[in-house]
Amino acid sequence: MINSQLAVRVKEYRTRKGMSQEVLAEKSGISHRTVQRIENGESNPTGDTLIRLSTALGVNPDDLIDWTLLEDRKYLIFLNLSAMSFIFFPILGILVPFIMWTSKKDKLRNINKVAVELINFELTWTIMLVIVPLALFLLASVGLIETFSLRTILLSTTIMYVLNSITILLNTFRISNNKEVSYFSSIKFLKQ
């Protein structure tokens, strides 16, 4: 387990106690080099080493370990980009992100928010992909629009594909810049 706060916390507790790395190594019964590696973030201690360090520092092992959710922006970016699979088949834009989400659900920071908003958007988009051509056909059949043709369907579908792609790419950019995702006009099928 990679724990970015462990190095900071070990060093912080050690300095609070007025110990040098050598003294901590001696009190804990681990090597000085191991203490250096842990404090430099080069390695994480085994369970035994963690217990020895916490005992020498007079703290609980939980005080050294950050048990919060991991931050993995790359995974969130890939999750978001996985919705581009709608290009091959619209349902894939829902299924692929759903599978990625469920495999890491509640393990990564912000994954639930990103996945729920993305899947809600893709569900709404897929429904609209069926409703818009149907609505155009109905409007043409009652005379509210002049003609209904294959070209009208292709144009409306193309516009919807472009808007979906742009929305996904903009939100991918937002994730990479550590900003919250923003999917407009989606029905809230799933809640966080």
N, C-alpha and C positions, 0 to 999 in steps of 0.2 A: 504494500500500500504506500503510495507516495503521499506524504503529508508535508506541505510547504511550511506550515507553522511550527512544526516540531523543532526545527533547528533554532528558530527564534526563541521559542519557549524554553528550551534547555539552556541556552545561553543567558536568557533573562533571569531564570531561577538561580542559575549558578552565580551570576554577578550579584544578585540580591543577597545571597548567602555569603558573599565575599570569598568565594572559592576560585582558585585557578583551575584550568583544565587538568593539570596534574593532580591536584587535590581531589577533584571529582572522580578522576580515573582511579585513584587509590581507594577512595571511599566506596566506590561502586564495584571495584574488582574487575574493571574492564581496562583495556589498554588506552593509553593516552592518544594514540593514533585513531582509535575508534571514536573517542570523544570529539576529536578534531573533525573527523569525517561527518559525524552527526551534526555538529554545529555549523559546518560549512554546507550542509544540505547535500552532501555527496552520497550518503547512505541513510537508510532508515534502520533503527534497531530492531532486533528480533524481540519476541515477547519477553524472554528472560532478561535481555539487555535493558529493555524499557523498564522492567520492574526494578532492576538494580539501580538504574539512573534515578527513578522516582524515589526509591528508598533513600539513596544518598542525598537527594535534594530535599527530602522531607515533604514530598507532595504525592498526590494520588496519580497513578498512571494516566487517568482521564484528563488531568490538568495539562499533561504534555501533548496529548493527541487531540487534534482538531477533528471531531467527528461530523462536522458539517458536510453537506453535499459537495462533491467534487465539481470543479468548474472546467468544462471542456467545450470551449467555443467552437473548435473545429468540428466536433460531433454535431453541435447545433447547426453549423453551416451546412454540413452534409445532410442532416435531417431536412433542413429547409430546401436544399437543392434537389433532394430526392423526389420532391413533388413535381419536378420537371418531367418525370416519367409519364405525366399526363399526355405528353406529345405523342407517345406511342399508343396509348389507350387511356381514355379519361379516368377509368376506375383505378389505374395504377397510381395516379396522383394522390389517391386516398390510401390505398393499401400499403404502398412502400413506406410512406412516412409513419403510418400506423404501426407497422411491424418494427421499424426502427425505434419508435417511441416506447412501445411495450417492452422491448428488450432492455431499455435503460431507464424505464419509468421510476421516478422517485430516487434515482441514484445520481443524477446530474442536476446542478443548479439551473433553473429556468427551463428545463426540458418540458415540463408539463405545460407551462404557459405557451411556449413556442409551438409545441405539437398540437395542442388543443386549438389554438388560433389558426394554425395552418390547415388542419383537417377540417375545421368548420368552414374555412374559406373554400377549400377544394370541394367539399360536399355541396356548398351553395353554388359554386361554379358549375359543377357537373349537372346539377338540377337545372340550372339556367341554360346549359348547353342543349337540353331537351325542350325546355319551355319556350325559349326565344323563337326557334324555327316554327314550333307549333302555333305560337301566338301570331307570328307573321302570316302563316297559312290561314288561320281563323279570321284575321283582319282583312285579308284579301278576299276570302269567301263571302264576307258580309259587305264588302265594297268600301271599307274604310281606307284601304290602300289600293292603288291602281292595279298593280300586278304582283304576282307571286311567282318567282322563278328559282331555278337552281342557283342562279347567280346571287340572288338575295340571301339564300341560305349560306352559300360559300362566303359571302362578304361578312355576314353577321358572325359566322363561326370563326372566321379568320380574325376579326376584331376581338372576339372573346379569347382566343388563344394568345393573341399578342398582349392583351391586358393581363391575363393570368401570368404569362412569362415575365412581364415587366414587374408585376407585384412581387413575384417570388425573388427576382433578382434584386429589387430594391430592399426587400427584407433581409436577404442574404448580406447585402452591404451593411445594413443596420446592425445585424448580429456581429459582423466582423469589426465594427466600430464600437462594440459594447453598448448598443442602444437597444431599446425595446422594439419588438416587432409591431407592425401596424398593418393589419389586414382589414381593409374597408369592406363594407357591405356584405357581411356574412351572417348567416343565421346561426344562432348559438345552439347547435345540436349537442355538442359536448361541453361540459363545464369543468373547470379546473378542480 
